[in-house]
Amino acid sequence: MSPVALALLSQGPDPRSTQESMLFDRFVGDWEFDVIYYRPDGSQRKATGEWHFSRVLEGRAIQDVWMVPTAAERAATGAEPTGYGTAVRFYDPRIDAWRVTWHGVVERVVFRFIARLEGDEIVLEGDDPGEPTRWIFSDIEPESFRWRNVVSRDGGKSWEKQQEMFVRRRTASK
């Protein structure tokens, strides 16, 4: 394997990793999900997708690739992706939190977040779209979790759900 490939995909965390820097390790692997998009008019759009998490950069970070619809659905139907992107996240001990950058290549957007464990949830907070935004991992189990995107249009007084995913780990046969 080339040095670049070894640096990009790591077999495990950096040996100097701390407990705080292992927050997202539980997601390493392959996942599939059902997603609901909540539209401003109250209607919903449903889709399916896949999400892949890996340790990268010699184990110093976690990167994911997220896509809707799944690669198999696109291959079978010839459909173009409606959502496709990647996030890179790493623990920053100077702020005792994770820095996360999302690159949405279909939507041509880049969002930055700060992520922390809050109770049983992992909450990413940012405001790159121009208003306070939270991406929340919740109901986290070894084989499943829920993820939601909420936005505040009133400076954080109230939150509106824009997207919700019900995620399950892929079995080895898929």
N, C-alpha and C positions, 0 to 999 in steps of 0.2 A: 504494500500500500504506500502511496506517495506521502511525503511529509505534509502536504496540504490536506489530504484526506484524513490523515491521523489527527491533525489539529482541528479540522472541522467536526469530525465525529469522534467523540471521546468514549472510552469504555466505561468511565465512571467519573466521579467527582475528583477535583484536584485534591491531592493528599492533605493539603493544609486547610481544607474546608472545615468550617465550624457548623454547629447545629443550625444557626441562623441562616447559613448559606445553603441549607438543604431543603428549604421550604417547598420548592417546586419539584424536587426529585420524585415525589410520589406520582407525578404525571408522566414521567418518562415511559414511552411506549406508544402504542397505536390505539386510537380511539375512533369511534363513530358517534354521530349525534343526530337528533331531530332538533330542528331550530324553528322557532316562531318569531317572525318579525311583526312588531306591533306598529301599525300605521297611525298617523295623527287623526285620521277619520274614524278610528275604532276598528277598522278591518284588520285582518291578519293574513300573512302569507307564510306557508309552511314549506320546509325543504329538509333535505338530509345532507350530511356532510361528513368529512373525516378530519382528524386532528392528530398530528404526529409530534411528539416531544422527544428531544435528544439532548444529551450533554454535549457541549461543543467547546471549542477554544481551549483544548487541553483540560477540560473538566471545570473550567472557571465560569461557565455560563450555561444556560438552558435556552435552546432555540426550539420554536415550534413552527410547523407549517399547517395552515388551516385552509380548507377549501369546501366550497359549496357550488355545485353538487359534487359527489364523490368522483374520484378518477374513473371508477368502473361505470358509473352512470354516464359520465361524459363520453367514455369510449363506446358505450352501447348506443347512445343517442346522437352523438356528434354535437351535443350542446356545449356552449362556451361557459366557463365558470362565471357565476354571478358574485362570488366572493372568493378571494384567493390572496393569501398573504403570509407573512412571517413575523414573529416577534422574537426579539433577543432580550433575555433578562439576566441580570447578574446582581449579586448582593454587594452593597456598598456599606462597609462598616462605619464610614464617616457619618452616615445619616441613619444607620441601623435600619435599613430598608433595602428593598430591591428597586433597581432602575429598570424600566421596561420600555422598549421602543417597538411599536407596531408599524409595519410597512404593508399597507393594503395596495397591492399592485393593480388590481382590477379597478378599484375606486381612486387610485392615485393619491393616497393620503399617507401621512406619517403622524402617529400620535405618540406622545411620551407620557409615561405614568410613573408614579411612585407606589410600590406595593408593600403592604404590611399584613401580618396576621392580626385579625381583630376577632377575638373569641374563636369560634370554629370556622370563620370565613377568611379567605384571602381577598383583600380589597385593594384594587388598583385605582388610584385617583389621578386625574389629569384634567386639563382644560384646553387641549389643543383644538378641538372643534369650535372653540370660542365660548363654551359654557361648561360649567363643572360636569364632569363625567366620571362614572364609576363602573368598573368591570369587576364583577364579584364571583368568585368561586365559592360554592356552598354545598352543603349536603355531601361532603367529600367522604367517599368510601374507597376501598382498594379497587373496586371494579366499576365505579360510577361516580359522577358528580353533576351538579347543576351549575350553569354559568349564566349570568345575566348582565346586560348593558343598561344602565340607567343614566338619565341626564336630568339636570336641573335647569329650568329656564328662569328661576327666581333667586339665583345666588345661593342655592343649597337649602332653601326652606322646604321644598318639596321635590320629589323625584318621580320621573316618568319612565316606565319600562319601555325600552325600544326593541330589545332582543332578548331571547331566552333560549338556552340550549340544555337538552337533557342528554348527557354524555355517558357512554358506556365503553369499557375497554373491549377492544377487538379480541376475539379468540384466536388461537394460533392457526386455525384452519382457514382463516380469511386472508 
